[in-house]
């Protein structure tokens, strides 16, 4: 089945791919890394990170954007800084907020 790795001939069993790597077809000789912006949901499937989250290569999980940063797109490999006049006050933000009247940022 997919998600199993028998690296050399003559194997008596297969090894499951480590977190952040997958095999998507039967008979693969090695596991491949999930791309940046995705994570391994199983040993046989990478999935894009949802908006507000990001990942580097070979990720087992996606991380939330920190306060002050955001990403409105799924599959992000990093987060954007909130621009002048806007702010982000929570983790995992998908959008920025305008500074209200009487305040600056």
C-alpha positions in Angstrom: 0.0 0.0 0.0 1.1 3.6 -0.3 2.9 5.3 2.6 5.2 2.3 3.0 8.9 2.3 2.1 11.0 -0.8 1.2 14.4 0.9 0.5 16.4 -2.1 -0.7 15.6 -5.4 -2.4 15.1 -8.5 -0.3 13.2 -6.7 2.4 10.8 -8.6 4.6 8.8 -5.6 5.6 8.3 -2.0 4.7 8.8 1.1 6.9 6.3 3.9 7.2 7.4 7.3 6.0 8.4 9.7 8.8 6.2 12.7 9.6 6.5 15.4 6.9 7.3 12.9 4.2 5.1 10.6 2.0 4.9 8.1 -0.8 1.9 8.7 -3.0 2.2 5.6 -5.2 2.8 1.9 -4.5 6.3 0.6 -5.0 8.2 3.8 -4.3 11.7 3.3 -3.1 11.9 6.4 -0.9 9.7 8.9 0.9 9.5 12.5 -0.5 9.2 15.7 1.5 6.0 17.6 1.6 6.6 21.0 -0.1 6.6 24.3 1.9 3.1 25.4 2.5 1.9 21.8 3.0 2.0 19.1 5.7 1.6 15.4 5.8 -1.8 14.4 7.0 -0.8 10.8 6.7 2.2 8.8 5.4 0.7 8.9 1.9 -0.8 12.4 1.5 0.4 16.0 1.8 -2.2 18.7 2.2 -2.0 22.5 1.8 -1.9 24.5 5.0 -5.2 26.5 5.5 -5.2 30.3 5.4 -3.7 31.8 8.6 -1.2 28.9 8.9 2.2 28.2 7.1 4.9 25.5 6.9 8.4 25.0 5.8 9.5 21.9 3.8 9.0 18.5 5.4 6.4 19.7 7.8 4.2 17.3 9.9 2.0 20.2 11.0 1.3 23.8 10.0 2.1 26.7 12.3 -0.1 29.7 12.9 1.1 33.1 11.8 2.1 35.1 14.9 0.4 38.3 16.0 1.5 41.2 13.7 1.5 38.8 10.7 -1.1 37.1 8.5 -1.7 35.0 5.4 -5.0 35.1 3.5 -4.0 32.2 1.2 -3.9 28.4 1.7 -0.6 26.8 1.0 1.6 29.5 2.4 5.3 29.0 3.2 5.4 32.2 5.3 3.3 35.0 6.7 3.0 38.7 5.6 3.7 41.6 8.0 0.7 43.8 8.6 1.2 47.0 6.6 1.4 50.6 8.1 -2.1 51.7 9.3 -3.2 48.2 10.0 -2.7 45.6 12.8 -3.0 41.9 13.6 -3.7 41.2 17.3 -4.0 37.4 17.2 -2.3 34.3 16.0 -3.5 32.5 12.8 -4.9 35.6 11.2 -6.1 35.6 7.6 -6.6 39.4 7.4 -5.5 42.7 8.9 -7.6 45.2 10.8 -7.6 49.0 10.2 -6.4 51.2 13.1 -9.5 53.0 14.4 -10.1 56.7 14.5 -8.0 58.2 17.4 -5.3 55.5 17.1 -2.2 55.0 14.9 -0.2 51.9 14.1 
